[in-house]
Amino acid sequence: MNPTFDYAVIGNSAGSMGCIEMLRSLDGRGSIALISEEARHVYSRALLPYYLVGKIDLEKMYYRPPDFYEQNRVTAILGQKAVQIDPDKKEALLANQERIAYGKLLLATGGQPLIPPINGLDKKKIFTFLNMNDVLEIEKALVNSRRVVVLGGGVIGLMAAEALSKRGLKVYVIELAGRVLAPVVDEAVSQLLEALFRENGVEIITKNTIAEINGGSSVTGVVLTDGTEIPCDMLVLAMGVAPRVELASQAGLKIDRGILVNGRMETSQADIYACGDCAQVYDTVAGVSKVIPLWPNAYLGGRIAGSNMAGGGRESGWTTNMNSMHFFDLYLITAGLNVSTDESVGLVNLVRLVKEQKYYRKFILREGRIVGLILAGKISRAGIFVNLMRSRADVSPFTGDLFNEDFGYWSIPEKLRWELLKEHIILGVVDGNDRT
Amino acid sequence: MERILIKPEVCIGCHLCEIWCVVAHSQTKDIIKAFLHEKVKASARVIVEEKLPVTFALQCRHCAEPDCVFACISGALYMDAASGRIVHDSEKCVGCYSCVLVCPYGGIIIDRENKKVIKCDLCQGLENPYCVSRCPNGALVYADPEKKGGVMDEPNV
């Protein structure tokens, strides 16, 4: 008989961990299997740039303690790819032909790197930047390299570029759009970033991409679409990730860009759930269904899936894009609609920029409520702004205060302040004093 | 679990909670040495919010649904299963500030020097949170808000 588990999760990252930790908080007994094609203990992909730059060692890449699976009584099937799902028989087929029967299944299959349609990508010293193996290979190749081209000026590309630059390489970032980090930040922040990278010796080339790859067995350079030739001895492809949906697709699940799920993380197929970079969720701020390939979103999605898999009944609440990043000495935080600045749809932009201090703040308001923000430079207590967003608070009476570098609860008018803090404060302790 | 609850009306804005928080997180736990002699200065994990005449102290709320833990990319932040406290393992912290982004209370403080964060640990290892026991006017209390007959049911000090 096939091994049978009450719960099976495919994937071994944030989503799976959120799910398993929630499952165990609700159901101490049910059997859990975790299936992962990578033969590694759960590690954090978000830490790859920190490892590459040398800030942390391999040990610290691990997201949970070494005995995590034992502690949570998880049967970890590592190094085995799930190749097929049979939703009728409720079985997952592994690459070694073993079949795992499940009661409830979570797909947390993540994303796969986008690969450009260029010839010559089979040459040596061309890498993606998504998993531990990629980074270990890059590390090996670093030793004899001097110049590296990074294709893609998004979050991953820029983080890779900074790390490689700090490892002593001359780095060229090639971005197809007119500016770096284009979907994540606005024009002003892109400019701050491009200046910052150039100050640090990194070349940023926009509105361009790679047309040809030069070299014999190894890459020796690239030719851009405008004819520019850049000699290099390494190429890193960091054009972003696409949801990994092959398993879901073959199993007949509904898919748009990612696997479609409802607020309970249920897919179109009974007893199959999905979360994280492979799933498409509802962005409650933007009002659209989309893939939100960010760590916290994956973990929270896993928690919600886990709750429902164990009969708990949680639904996702306020959900949107949120990002905390840093490049060289510049700290950046974004949330919600941070690029869309179409005032015709009732959005109001409040902006302050102090270029010399690399200080930037932008709030996007709709009907007096924050629906998007970008903070650069000063990010202390940013979560208070996010809390104002989440609670749909009317900030119009104190918009000027949003730009105070020491913004805090003190900056918020009393009635709203005490409402936001009501679970934590005791009012009415002084007779005759009615401040609320 | 026991939590620090805040009574803004009786806070006099003396900032002693910040002072004693520094002491509690110093090497020596001695107020003079902590401020004058220790090479690595401790920092306060409590912030006095101040818009006169209103003042009140705010620190990590040790949330039952901790957004910071869910957002942490390194596993440095976690909920201690036995106590329910939200613990920060500085060794694991890489300073990504995802927690700063999501903490609704602004309770996670950026440690610029070490490029990491610090937060309230409810004075782990000490007899009680110093900010509470050293507050001269009872503006912070340490109690379980869910317990019947707890501090939330007694509005008058």
Chai-1 contact restraints between the chains, C-beta under 6 A:
chainA,res_idxA,chainB,res_idxB,connection_type,confidence,min_distance_angstrom,max_distance_angstrom,comment,restraint_id
A,S44,B,I73,contact,1.0,0.0,6.0,A-B,restraint_1
A,S44,B,S74,contact,1.0,0.0,6.0,A-B,restraint_2
A,A46,B,I73,contact,1.0,0.0,6.0,A-B,restraint_3
A,L47,B,S74,contact,1.0,0.0,6.0,A-B,restraint_4
A,Y50,B,V94,contact,1.0,0.0,6.0,A-B,restraint_5
A,Y63,B,G75,contact,1.0,0.0,6.0,A-B,restraint_6
A,R64,B,G75,contact,1.0,0.0,6.0,A-B,restraint_7
A,W295,B,I73,contact,1.0,0.0,6.0,A-B,restraint_8
A,P296,B,F70,contact,1.0,0.0,6.0,A-B,restraint_9
A,P296,B,A71,contact,1.0,0.0,6.0,A-B,restraint_10
A,Y299,B,F70,contact,1.0,0.0,6.0,A-B,restraint_11
A,L300,B,F70,contact,1.0,0.0,6.0,A-B,restraint_12
A,M322,B,L101,contact,1.0,0.0,6.0,A-B,restraint_13
A,S324,B,C96,contact,1.0,0.0,6.0,A-B,restraint_14
A,S324,B,Y97,contact,1.0,0.0,6.0,A-B,restraint_15
A,S324,B,S98,contact,1.0,0.0,6.0,A-B,restraint_16
A,S324,B,L101,contact,1.0,0.0,6.0,A-B,restraint_17
A,I333,B,L101,contact,1.0,0.0,6.0,A-B,restraint_18
A,S380,B,I110,contact,1.0,0.0,6.0,A-B,restraint_19
A,R381,B,G106,contact,1.0,0.0,6.0,A-B,restraint_20
A,A382,B,V100,contact,1.0,0.0,6.0,A-B,restraint_21
A,A382,B,L101,contact,1.0,0.0,6.0,A-B,restraint_22
A,G383,B,V102,contact,1.0,0.0,6.0,A-B,restraint_23
A,G383,B,C103,contact,1.0,0.0,6.0,A-B,restraint_24
A,G383,B,P104,contact,1.0,0.0,6.0,A-B,restraint_25
A,G383,B,G106,contact,1.0,0.0,6.0,A-B,restraint_26
A,I384,B,G106,contact,1.0,0.0,6.0,A-B,restraint_27
A,N387,B,P104,contact,1.0,0.0,6.0,A-B,restraint_28
A,G408,B,E49,contact,1.0,0.0,6.0,A-B,restraint_29
A,Y409,B,E49,contact,1.0,0.0,6.0,A-B,restraint_30
A,W410,B,E49,contact,1.0,0.0,6.0,A-B,restraint_31
A,W410,B,E50,contact,1.0,0.0,6.0,A-B,restraint_32
A,W410,B,K51,contact,1.0,0.0,6.0,A-B,restraint_33
A,H424,B,I6,contact,1.0,0.0,6.0,A-B,restraint_34
A,H424,B,R61,contact,1.0,0.0,6.0,A-B,restraint_35
A,I425,B,I6,contact,1.0,0.0,6.0,A-B,restraint_36
A,I425,B,P8,contact,1.0,0.0,6.0,A-B,restraint_37
A,I426,B,L5,contact,1.0,0.0,6.0,A-B,restraint_38
A,I426,B,K7,contact,1.0,0.0,6.0,A-B,restraint_39
A,G428,B,P155,contact,1.0,0.0,6.0,A-B,restraint_40
A,V429,B,K7,contact,1.0,0.0,6.0,A-B,restraint_41
A,V429,B,E9,contact,1.0,0.0,6.0,A-B,restraint_42
A,V429,B,P155,contact,1.0,0.0,6.0,A-B,restraint_43
A,V429,B,V157,contact,1.0,0.0,6.0,A-B,restraint_44
A,V430,B,E9,contact,1.0,0.0,6.0,A-B,restraint_45
A,N433,B,E9,contact,1.0,0.0,6.0,A-B,restraint_46
